[in-house]
Amino acid sequence: MSLSVPLCWLIALQLVLIILRTLRRAHCVAPLSFHPESRCLEDWWSHRPAEKAACWVHAYFFLLAFLFLHSFSFHFLLFIIFKSVYSCSI
């Protein structure tokens, strides 16, 4: 069990990095700050379907692995992800 906890956090970090990298590619996340006034996430969502699908499929498998290894921290990870996406898309 003690081996699965660090592995679980590595998977969580990878998932967050995938989402942030994808948002940065969409010019939604600047290197050090969010741009709440921009609508770039919505533009990216409608104009780049292949990149969107690849990102979310990748993220989905990391989420499944994370849930399988450590279900207690899963809710905390979802909170971080939704908070970062919501901050960008306002």
C-alpha positions in Angstrom: 0.0 0.0 0.0 2.8 2.4 0.8 4.2 2.0 -2.7 0.9 2.9 -4.4 0.6 6.3 -2.7 3.7 7.9 -4.3 2.7 6.3 -7.6 -0.8 7.6 -7.2 0.5 11.2 -6.7 2.7 10.9 -9.7 -0.3 10.0 -11.8 -2.2 12.9 -10.4 0.6 15.3 -11.2 0.8 13.9 -14.7 -2.9 14.5 -15.2 -2.7 18.1 -14.0 0.3 18.7 -16.2 -1.5 17.3 -19.3 -4.5 19.6 -18.7 -2.3 22.7 -18.1 -0.2 21.9 -21.1 -3.2 21.6 -23.3 -4.7 24.8 -22.0 -1.4 26.6 -22.6 -1.3 25.3 -26.2 -4.7 26.9 -26.5 -3.2 30.2 -25.3 -5.6 30.0 -22.3 -3.0 29.9 -19.6 -0.1 32.3 -19.6 3.2 31.1 -18.1 2.4 32.7 -14.7 -1.2 33.8 -14.7 -4.7 33.1 -15.9 -6.6 35.4 -18.2 -10.2 35.4 -16.8 -11.5 37.8 -19.5 -10.6 35.6 -22.4 -12.9 33.1 -24.0 -10.0 31.0 -25.5 -11.1 27.8 -23.8 -14.4 27.9 -25.6 -12.7 28.8 -28.9 -10.3 25.9 -28.5 -13.2 23.6 -27.6 -15.0 24.3 -30.8 -12.1 24.7 -33.3 -9.7 21.9 -32.3 -11.6 18.6 -32.0 -8.7 16.2 -32.7 -6.5 17.8 -30.1 -9.4 18.1 -27.6 -10.2 14.4 -28.0 -6.6 13.2 -27.6 -6.2 15.3 -24.5 -9.3 14.1 -22.8 -8.8 10.4 -23.7 -5.3 10.6 -22.2 -6.6 12.4 -19.2 -9.5 9.8 -18.8 -7.0 6.9 -18.6 -4.9 8.7 -16.0 -8.1 9.4 -14.0 -9.0 5.7 -14.2 -5.6 4.7 -13.0 -5.7 7.2 -10.2 -9.1 6.1 -9.1 -8.0 2.5 -9.1 -4.9 3.2 -7.0 -6.2 5.7 -4.5 -9.9 6.5 -4.5 -9.7 8.7 -1.4 -7.6 11.5 -3.0 -9.7 11.3 -6.2 -12.1 13.9 -5.0 -9.3 16.3 -4.2 -7.8 15.8 -7.6 -11.1 16.6 -9.3 -11.5 19.8 -7.2 -8.0 21.0 -8.4 -8.8 20.2 -12.1 -12.2 21.7 -12.2 -11.0 24.8 -10.3 -8.2 25.4 -12.8 -10.5 24.8 -15.9 -13.2 27.0 -14.4 -10.7 29.8 -13.6 -9.6 29.8 -17.2 -13.0 29.6 -18.8 -14.8 32.4 -16.9 
